[in-house]
Amino acid sequence: MPVPIIIDCDPGHDDAIAILLAAGDPAVDLLAITTVAGNQVVEKTTLNARRICTAAAITDVPIAAGCARPLVGPRYVADDVHGESGMDGPRFGEPTVRAVPEHAVDLMRRILTGHPEPVTLIPTAPMTNIALLLTRYPEVAGHIREIVLMGGSTERGNRTPVAEFNVYADPEAADIVFRSGLPVTMCGLNVTHQALATPDVLARFEALGSELGGICAELMTYFASTYRRIWGFDAPPLHDPVAVARVIDPAIVRCAEASVAVELRGQYTRGATVVDLHRYLDRPVNAQVALSLDQEQFWDRIVTAVDTLGKRAVRTDRPWHAGP
């Protein structure tokens, strides 16, 4: 039976591909897409979720906007990486898929309490919505199978020397998630940097011959340009779909048990994930931490999902093309 999931995201180039993987792979049942401020402000991340769902003809999955700022402190956006729109690259027409008039946290609560089996939450963004859900509605904990998140790192950061963006943007929210007592899997930069969208991968998207495959190639081309400029990567890492792939087939993402704590006060380390893989500290294990990725299986599942959705989507008279 497919695993029921909710994706909480901030599209974002890699979030867009994570949505396509979740909607196009038969191993999971995508119940909802919720959005939060992160890569861009929540109005833009919600619009981008609507855009990618329109392009892929994902019309039966509710989209709901959530929190516009972190629990504590200023809001950060990653416009240097994802552009002014939050998903620069292709030009999208006016989306036909609408967002529901319900706050993301309330939609998650309604789905969790009404579903016949526990649901997996996949946050690929700052965890503000998830933390608010757990604190405002603690009764939902029994309806959550696990939380599989993209965030953190066992090594370096990508927003500060030690902090990954999703955790850095709302460390208090991440702290609530890691201390929730729920089963948590952390897919951090150390593993997502193994998911490189190389030219061969882009060629696979283009070879699908569909409008959606072309959109994916354009998204990755723009993403590659910013990763090359900022970090000197030859190919961009596709972070967020790693968390979805872990749920689809746990064998794709190898994990180890560890204690994970979020640094909240350090002058230079706020937002860092302290991952105790070698049990130096007398702290209980609270997470599975991703360490390695089966890259061949990872990309096969993504390309197959995009191909499935691309064949299902209705072609438009408007040709997609690269934007400025």
Stockholm file with secondary structure:
# STOCKHOLM 1.0

chainA/1-324         MPVPIIIDCDPGHDDAIAILLAAGDPAVDLLAITTVAGNQVVEKTTLNARRICTAAAITDVPIAAGCARPLVGPRYVADDVHGESGMDGPRFGEPTVRAVPEHAVDLMRRILTGHPEPVTLIPTAPMTNIALLLTRYPEVAGHIREIVLMGGSTERGNRTPVAEFNVYADPEAADIVFRSGLPVTMCGLNVTHQALATPDVLARFEALGSELGGICAELMTYFASTYRRIWGFDAPPLHDPVAVARVIDPAIVRCAEASVAVELRGQYTRGATVVDLHRYLDRPVNAQVALSLDQEQFWDRIVTAVDTLGKRAVRTDRPWHAGP
#=GR chainA/1-324 SS CCEEEEEEECCCHHHHHHHHHHHHCTTEEEEEEEECSSSSCHHHHHHHHHHHHHHTTCCSSCEEECCSSCSSSCCCCCHHHHCSSSSCSBCCCCCCCCCCSSCHHHHHHHHHHHSSSCEEEEECSCTHHHHHHHHHCGGGGGGEEEEEEECCCSSCCSSSSSBCHHHHTCHHHHHHHHTSSSCEEEECHHHHTTCBCCHHHHHHHHHTCSHHHHHHHHHHHHHHHHHHHHHCCSSCBCCTHHHHHHHHCGGGEEEEEEEEEECCSCTTTTTBEEEETTCCSSCCCCEEEEEEECHHHHHHHHHHHHHHHHHHSCCCSSCCCBCC
#=GC SS_cons         CCEEEEEEECCCHHHHHHHHHHHHCTTEEEEEEEECSSSSCHHHHHHHHHHHHHHTTCCSSCEEECCSSCSSSCCCCCHHHHCSSSSCSBCCCCCCCCCCSSCHHHHHHHHHHHSSSCEEEEECSCTHHHHHHHHHCGGGGGGEEEEEEECCCSSCCSSSSSBCHHHHTCHHHHHHHHTSSSCEEEECHHHHTTCBCCHHHHHHHHHTCSHHHHHHHHHHHHHHHHHHHHHCCSSCBCCTHHHHHHHHCGGGEEEEEEEEEECCSCTTTTTBEEEETTCCSSCCCCEEEEEEECHHHHHHHHHHHHHHHHHHSCCCSSCCCBCC
//
